Amino acid sequence: MDIPRIFTITESAHRIHNPITPDKLATLGAALRLAPGASLLDLGSGSGEMLCTWARDHGVIGTGVDMSQLFTEQAQDCAEELGVAHQVKFIHGDAAGFVSEQKVDVAACVGATWIAGGVAGSIALLAQSLRPGGIILIGEPFWRQLPPTEEVAKGCLAHAISDFFTLPALVASFGQLGYDVVEMVLADQDGWDRYEAAKWLTMRRWLEANPSDDFAPEVRAQLNLEPTRYATYTRDYLGWGVFALMQR
């Protein structure tokens, strides 16, 4: 079980696998007013930065689940590095359908709502692990401005314009599902730059180190295209945010 190899190459140097920056991740943790000992489940936990830094800064405990072997190992290393390995654990496995044996205070799916078929499915999945009065965290893209054509949407790596809401429509959709939006932290263009542009140096260094790898032509093709694609499409059209929800 693993994610496609291109992601384990392009994001191998990332500590955070979405456009939120460390500062904004810290802002989110503080905004949630987490008490020491609060429990957190993170589905699609990546390299563990959110769970590990919040364990260090707020004393939370919790579990992360991710299908990437590399990212799970990096998360375990992060826990050791930050001195919180006794507070958190990371499971290499499929987060789709994962339900915690014990109810948690915060249940999160930050940037991986595909595991349950989208936002509504992910909220329903997370709710199964949540204690009454707990908080759900959803990280999701939205259109900063509606693409004028389907071609532009595809340039943002969406399948269609209908893949994402605008920010007002996304926030309204949570209410339609029966949830109050109680906090949100949005990525900005600098965050997008750090998420996307950092991949380019990683790809270049990987190509220099692996010139004979059978996968090298695919990495080279992606490096040729990605800077222009990102600057033309994603940077201006696509937003991203983490939304804290409580059931009404």
C-alpha positions in Angstrom: 0.0 0.0 0.0 1.4 3.3 -1.0 0.7 6.6 -2.9 1.9 7.1 -6.5 5.7 7.3 -6.7 5.7 10.8 -8.2 4.4 12.2 -4.9 7.0 10.4 -2.8 9.6 12.0 -5.0 8.2 15.6 -5.4 7.2 15.9 -1.8 9.9 13.9 -0.1 11.5 17.1 1.4 8.1 18.6 2.5 7.2 18.6 6.2 3.7 19.8 5.3 1.9 18.3 2.3 -0.4 21.2 1.6 -0.2 25.0 1.1 -0.5 25.9 4.8 2.8 27.3 6.3 4.2 26.4 9.7 3.1 29.8 11.1 -0.4 29.3 9.9 -0.4 25.7 11.3 0.6 27.1 14.6 -2.1 29.8 14.4 -4.7 27.1 13.8 -3.5 25.0 16.8 -3.7 28.1 19.0 -7.1 29.1 17.6 -8.6 25.8 18.6 -7.8 26.4 22.3 -6.5 22.8 22.7 -6.2 21.7 26.3 -3.3 19.5 27.4 -4.3 15.8 26.9 -6.8 16.6 24.2 -7.0 13.7 21.7 -6.7 14.0 18.0 -7.2 11.7 15.0 -5.5 12.8 11.8 -6.6 10.9 8.6 -4.1 11.4 5.8 -1.5 12.6 8.3 1.4 12.9 5.8 4.7 13.5 7.5 3.0 14.3 10.9 3.8 17.9 11.3 0.4 19.0 12.5 0.1 16.2 15.1 3.7 16.4 16.3 3.9 20.2 16.6 0.6 20.4 18.4 1.7 17.6 20.7 4.8 19.7 21.5 3.1 23.1 21.8 -0.3 22.1 23.3 0.3 18.7 24.9 -2.2 16.9 22.7 -2.1 13.1 22.2 -3.2 11.3 19.1 -2.9 9.0 16.1 -2.1 9.7 12.4 -3.0 7.4 9.6 -1.4 7.6 6.1 -1.0 5.2 3.2 2.5 6.5 2.3 5.2 4.4 3.7 7.8 7.2 3.3 5.6 9.9 4.9 4.7 7.6 7.8 8.4 7.0 8.5 9.0 10.7 8.3 6.2 11.3 10.8 7.7 8.9 13.2 11.1 10.6 12.8 9.3 14.0 13.4 7.9 12.7 16.6 11.3 11.6 17.8 12.9 14.9 16.7 10.3 17.0 18.6 10.3 14.7 21.7 6.7 13.7 21.5 7.0 10.0 20.4 5.3 9.1 23.7 2.3 11.2 22.9 1.6 10.3 19.3 1.6 7.3 17.0 1.5 6.9 13.2 0.0 4.0 11.3 0.9 3.1 7.8 -2.5 2.2 6.4 -5.5 3.2 4.4 -7.3 6.0 6.1 -10.5 5.4 4.1 -13.0 3.9 6.6 -10.6 4.3 9.6 -12.6 4.8 12.8 -10.8 5.3 16.2 -11.5 2.7 18.9 -11.9 5.6 21.4 -13.7 8.8 20.7 -11.4 11.8 20.2 -11.7 15.6 20.8 -10.5 16.5 17.3 -10.9 14.5 14.1 -9.1 15.8 11.1 -8.8 15.2 7.4 -6.6 18.0 6.2 -6.1 17.9 2.4 -7.2 14.3 1.8 -11.0 14.3 1.6 -10.7 12.0 -1.4 -10.4 9.2 1.1 -14.1 9.3 1.7 -15.3 10.6 -1.7 -15.2 14.3 -0.9 -16.0 16.7 1.9 -19.4 15.3 2.9 -18.1 11.8 3.0 -15.1 12.8 5.0 -17.1 14.7 7.6 -19.4 11.6 8.0 -16.3 9.4 8.4 -14.7 11.7 11.0 -17.9 12.0 12.9 -17.7 8.3 13.8 -14.6 8.9 15.8 -15.6 12.2 17.4 -16.9 12.6 21.0 -20.0 14.8 21.5 -19.0 18.4 21.3 -15.7 17.7 19.5 -14.3 19.5 16.5 -13.9 18.3 13.0 -11.1 19.7 10.8 -11.4 19.7 7.1 -8.7 21.0 4.7 -10.0 21.6 1.3 -9.3 23.7 -1.9 -11.7 26.3 -3.1 -11.8 28.7 -6.1 -10.3 32.1 -5.3 -12.0 33.1 -8.5 -14.1 30.9 -10.8 -12.1 29.7 -13.8 -13.5 31.2 -17.0 -13.2 27.8 -18.8 -12.9 24.1 -18.0 -9.4 24.3 -19.5 -8.3 26.7 -16.8 -9.8 24.4 -14.1 -7.8 21.5 -15.5 -4.7 23.7 -15.5 -5.3 23.9 -11.7 -5.3 20.0 -11.7 -9.0 19.9 -11.2 -11.1 17.6 -13.4 -13.8 20.3 -13.8 -14.9 23.6 -12.4 -17.5 21.7 -10.4 -14.8 19.9 -8.4 -14.5 22.9 -6.0 -16.7 25.6 -4.5 -15.9 29.2 -4.1 -15.1 30.1 -0.5 -18.6 31.5 0.3 -20.2 28.4 -1.2 -17.8 26.0 0.6 -18.5 27.7 4.0 -22.3 27.6 3.3 -22.0 23.9 2.4 -20.9 23.0 5.9 -24.0 24.6 7.3 -26.1 22.6 4.9 -24.5 19.4 6.3 -25.5 20.5 9.8 -22.3 22.0 11.1 -21.2 25.3 12.5 -18.0 26.7 11.1 -16.2 27.8 14.3 -12.7 28.7 12.9 -10.8 28.8 9.7 -7.3 29.4 8.6 -6.6 30.1 4.9 -3.5 29.5 2.9 -2.2 32.5 1.0 -0.1 32.7 -2.2 3.1 32.6 -0.3 2.0 29.3 1.2 1.1 28.0 -2.2 4.6 29.0 -3.4 6.3 27.2 -0.6 4.2 24.0 -1.2 4.5 24.0 -5.0 7.9 25.6 -5.7 9.7 23.5 -3.2 8.9 20.5 -5.3 11.0 21.8 -8.2 14.3 21.8 -6.4 13.5 18.3 -5.0 12.8 17.0 -8.5 16.0 18.6 -9.9 18.1 17.1 -7.1 16.4 13.7 -7.6 17.1 13.8 -11.3 20.8 14.6 -10.7 21.0 11.7 -8.2 19.0 9.2 -10.3 19.8 9.8 -14.0 19.3 6.2 -15.0 16.2 5.5 -13.1 13.3 4.3 -15.3 11.1 6.9 -13.6 13.4 9.8 -14.6 11.6 10.7 -17.8 8.4 11.2 -15.9 10.1 13.4 -13.3 11.8 15.4 -16.0 8.6 16.0 -17.9 6.9 17.2 -14.7 9.8 19.6 -13.9 9.6 21.0 -17.4 5.9 21.7 -17.1 5.1 22.5 -13.4 6.6 25.9 -12.9 4.7 27.4 -15.8 1.5 25.5 -15.1 1.5 26.7 -11.5 2.3 30.3 -12.3 -0.4 30.4 -15.0 -3.2 28.6 -13.2 -3.1 27.5 -9.6 -1.5 30.6 -8.1 -4.3 32.9 -9.1 -7.3 30.6 -9.2 -7.0 28.1 -6.4 -7.3 28.8 -2.7 -7.0 26.4 0.2 -8.0 26.4 3.9 -8.6 24.4 7.0 -12.1 24.7 8.5 -13.1 23.8 12.1 -16.6 22.4 12.4 -18.9 21.5 15.3 -22.2 19.7 14.8 -25.3 21.8 15.4 
